[in-house]
Structure formats: C-alpha cells, structure tokens
C-alpha cells in the first residue's frame, strides 16, 4: 500500500477541532506544511528547538509542486485507517460512522472485497465510462477534490472540496438552506460523514449540481429529460438512460421502506430514516447519482447499493440486500 506515516497526534487533534465546521484544507485549516516542503528534505520539526513532528517525506522525492509525496500517497497518509480524518480507502479501519460512509470507499489493490469493478480505482488509467476523461498517470484524489478548497459562482467553498471543470456543490451545516445542494445535520463528531448525517436538496428542478459534477467525467450519463443522450429523440419520458434530475419518484415501493436510498428534496422533507413514509410521502423526491452509487465505491459492482428487499435494516455502504434487483425495487414496484 502506498502510504506514509501520518501527522503527529498534536497536529491531528488541533486540525480536527476546527475542520468539522466545514471541509478541511480551506482558510483556517489550510496548513501548507502538512502537504508541502520547500527543499525536499526535513530532519526536524518547526519548533525553535527542532522538536515537533510533521508528515514525513516519501522516499522517492523530491516531488512536483513541493509535495511531501505523490498525491495519492500523501492524501492516504491521513485518509486511510486513521481516527482524525475520514477513512476513504477500502475497508474502514478508522472511526467508522454508525451507518457507514456516505461516499463509501475507494479501491486501490484489486483484492477482495474491493475489486477494480467496485468503484473509483486509485491509479487507474482507464477512460471514464460515458465520457473521455482519463488520467495517464492514474486516477488521483485531486482529480475530483481541490486540496485547497475552491471558490466559485455557486459556492464560496464546495462540499467536500469537490471541484471539476467549474462544477461545485454548496452545502449548509446544522441549519438547512434549500438554496444549497447538500445538508449536513451535524458539524462534528465521529458521524460527520455518516449516511444519516447527509442529505441532498434540489435547488433546481431540472438539473442537479451533483450530477453536473459527475458529468465532467461521465458525460453521456447526465442531462435533462429532453436531451438526446437521455431520452430517445429528445422526447421527455422516453428514457434511454436512468434520469439523474427532473423526474420524481412515484408511489411504487419507496413509501413502504423504513430505510431508503438517498434522493433530492426541494423542500428538505426526506422523511426520517427508520420510519416508512407511507401516505405522507412527498411527491417531489428526485433521484440522482448518489441514489444508486457510492461516490468512492463499496463492495458491490459499480459502487451500487443493494437495500434490503423489505427496507427494514440500515442500508449501510453496501446495503443489506443480496441482489441488483433489491436496489431497483427501492423505487420500482415491478419485479
């Protein structure tokens, strides 16, 4: 595994105390020395007497952009199997959220149960399905995340520092704001990245900023109901690819599920996980990419979530169901 030793505990604890107000690596949490080193070598810490430790430098340096290691290894030095930062790689060896990680886990080693086909594969040079994007040196964390945070017309700092081609997602913390794309109920604690802590608003009825972000690489899989790549002949409703916006879920089976896949709501009314919606089910709930897939991946093919066929258990990262059909039946009554 490509890893380096992590930040000293004192640095980690100091960082964790302020990072959960939003995303890390931004403004007050943008600590240059955690990732960069000026001369490609360092034998002591930053205290006047040489004490204090910091992220070690990878053995094959110096590295481009004055980094302490190549990008993936540097990111994983904090984001794999640590308790002070979200664990994003394969099995969660850090502080596991109660219901699992909203984004799931990346794969890197093509070993069970995280094969290359289960989600985004670090180091992969493959072309993104439905698009033309490929990284000739292999997929890197910074292909999707800006390590410095990022401003934009839609957000002062994007959700999870996600940024591709000008597409960013805004978010509200603690108190929902329906003009934002994402709502995080709590701003700290071990469940910060928990499935139950994150939900999705629908600021625009005919598109999804989440979908627009994914579209930067998976171009053909996203669009409006009148786009030729989504509906045959551009005829609304004549779907040739699953919608990611501008269509709402019918009464099917979704209203009977105590635990349901994630959907967008323009009113902030998703119901309560663990309680079936029943007759109170809103008529304006809309699926998007995260409804079926974990953004990083999981232990299922394509990062899909298989909810329990009865919808009676917490769905977790993989879902407690056994078949592809269990996912479809979360919304569709047929089958």
N, C-alpha and C positions, 0 to 999 in steps of 0.2 A: 504494500500500500504506500502510495506517495504521501508521506506525512512529515511534518517537522514537529519539534517539541512546542508546546503551547506557551502562551503568555504566562507570566508569573501570576500566582493567585491574587496578589495585591492589585495588579493591573486589571485582572478579570473582574474582581469584585467591585472595583471603582467604576469600571465600564458598565457593569450590569445595573448599577444603581441608577444610571441615567438613561440607558439605552431604551428601556421599555416605554418611555413616554412616546416613542415613535420608532423609527428604524435607526439602526446603528450606522456608523460611518457617515455622519451628517452633522454639520455645525459643531455643537459642543462635544460630540463623540467622534469627531473626525481627528484621530490622533495619528499624525504622519508616521511616527517612529514605529508604530505597530506593524506596518507593512513595508516601509521604505528604510533603506540605509544608504548613507551618502557615498561611502567609499568601498562598498563591497566587503567590508570586514569589520568586526567589532569584538573586542575581548572583555569589555566591562560594561556596566550599566551607566545610567545617566546621572546618578548622584555624584556629588563633588568628590567623594572618596572612592568612586568606582563601583560602589555597591548598587544593587538593584539589577534585576534581570529583565530581559526582553526577548522577543521572538528570535530564536537562533537563525542563522543564515544557512540556506541549503548548500550542500557540498559541491554543487557544480557551478556556483556563481563566479563572477557577478552576473546579475540578471538585468534584462531590459527594464526600463522605467525605474531603475534603482530599487527594484523589489528585492525582498529578502529570499524569495524562492520563486519558482514558476507559479503562475496564477492559481491553478487548481490546488497544488500542494499547500500554498500559502493560505488559501481560504479554508482548506480542510484542517489546518493546524488548530483552528478554533471551532470549526463547524463539523467536526466528526468526533463523536464519543467524548464530548466534554459536557460539563454541567452548567457552564456560564454562558454558553451561546447555543442557538438552535442546532441540533444534530440533523444534518440534511443528507447524510450518506447511508444508504442501505439500512441495515438493522439499527434501530435507535439505541445506542449504548449510553446516551447522555441521560438527561432528565426527561423521561417520556411523558408527554401530555396524557391526561386521563383518557381521552377519546382518540388519541393519535394525532399525527401532524397533518395540518390542513393541506400542505403541499406534498406529503408523502416523503419518499426518499429516492435520491439519485442512485444509479448503479455505476460501477466502475470496473468490476473484475470479472463480469460474466460468469459468476458462480451462483449456485442455488442459495436462496430462492430469488436472488436479484440478477436475472439474466439481462442481456442487452435488450431483449424484446419487452422488458417490463417498464420502460420509461426513458427518460433522458440519460444517455450514457456519457459520462465524462471521458474525454479523449477520443470520442467517435468522429471520424471524418466523413460519415455518411451524409447524403443530402436529405434535408428535412422532408418528410412526406408532405405532398401537396404544395411544395414550393421549390425554391432553388438554393436556399441557404445551405452552406457547408463551410466548416472551418478547416482549412487544410492542415492545421497543426493539431486538430482535435477540439471537440466541444469544450468550452471553458465556462466557468461560472460567470465571468464578466461578459459573456455573450448575451446574457439576459439581465444581469444585475450591474448597476453602476456602483463601484466601490466607494464613491464619494458622495452618493446621493445625487439628485438631479432636479433642477427646476424645469418648468415648462408651462405652457399656456393653460394646462388643465390642473396642475398641482404644483405647490411650492416644493414639495418633496414627495416622490412617488411611493406608493405602497411597496414595502419590502425592497426599496431601491430598484425596482424593476424599470428598465428603460431600453427600448429598442426602436430605432428609427423615428423618434419623436413621440412614440406612443407611451403614455404614462398613465398610472391609475392613482387617483387620490383616495384618501381614507379619513374616516372620523374615528376618534378614540373615546371610549366611555359613553359619550352622548352622541347619538346618531345624527347624521346630516344627510338628508336624502339627495343632496346635490353631489355627494361623494360616491365613489364606486364601491368602497369597502367599509364595513363597520366592524371595529374591534371592540368588544364589550368591556374588556379589562385591559389595562395598560402594562401589567407586570405579572410576576409570579411564574411558576413552572408551567402553567397552562396558557401562556401568552400565545403560543402557536397551535393551541388545541382546536380541533374541528368545531367544538361547541362555542368557541370564543369568536369565530369569524363568520360573518355573513355578508351578502352581496346586495347592494342597492341596484336600482335601474334608473339612472338619471336620464337616459334617452330611451325612448320606446322602440326605436328601430335599429339600434346598434348597441354593442357592448364594448366598453373600453378594454375590458378583459379580453374579449375576442379580438379586438383590434391589435392588442399586444401580441397575442398568439399568431395573428395573421401575418406579422412581419416575417415569420419563417414558414408557417403552414398556410400559405396564401389561399389556395383554392378551397379550403375547408370553411371559409368565413365569408359572410356577406348578408345582404338583405334578402327578403323573400322574393324580390323581383329581379335579383341578379342571376344572370345566365349560369353562373357556376354553382348556384344553389338550387334553382328551380328550372325545370325543363322549359326552354324557350322564354325564360324570364317570367313565366306565369306564376303568380303568387299561389302558394299552396301545393304546387306540383313538384314536390321536393325530390331532388336527386342527391342531396347531401343533408345530413341532420342539421336543423337550424341551431344557431348559437345566439339568436336575438329575434326580436319582432314576431314571436309567436308564443302563446301562452299554453299552459298545461290544462288539459281537460279534466273532468272529474274522475276518469279511469280508476286507478288504484291509489293514486298519490294521497288522497284524502283519508285512506284507511291505515296508512303507515305511521307507526309511532316514531320510528326513526327513518328519516328520509334523506335522499341526496340533496345537495345544495342547489338552490335556484336563486334567481334575482327577484327582488320585490321593489316596485316603485313606491310603496307606502311604508316599507320597513316591517311588514307583517308576514313573517315566515312561519308563524305558529311557534310552539315550544317543542324542541326535540324531546322525545319520550312520551309525547301526548299526540294522539291522532287528531288531525284537523277536523275530520267529519264534515258536518254541514256548515261549519264556519270557514271552510277552505276558501281563500281568496281566489278570484277568477283572473288575477293579473300576474301570476307567478310564471317566470320565464326561464327556460334552461339556457345554459351557456357551456363553455368548455369544461369548467370545473365540476359541472353536474355529473359527468361521466368519468373524467380523468383526474388523476393526481398530477399536479403540475410538474413535480420532480419524477414521480413514478411510484410504484409499490411492488408487491409480489405477484401481481396479476399481469397478464399480457396487456401491453399498451397503457399501463398505469390505470386500468379500469377499476371501478369499484363495484363489487357484487353485493348489494344489500341482501340481508336475509329475506327469503321469499315472502315471509309474513311481516317483515318490517318491525320486528319486536325486540331486536337487540341493537345496541350501539353499533353503527356501521363500521367504525374504525377506519384504518387506512386502506385495508383490502376489502372490507365488508365481510360479513359472516355467512354470506350465501356461497353457493358452490358453482354456479353456472353463469355464463354470459346472460342467459335469459332472466336471471334474477335482477339484473340491472334494468333491462328493458321494462320489466313488469313493475318497477317502481312508479312508472308513469302510465304505461300502456296496459290495458286490460286483456288484450288478445294474448294467446299462448298459455 
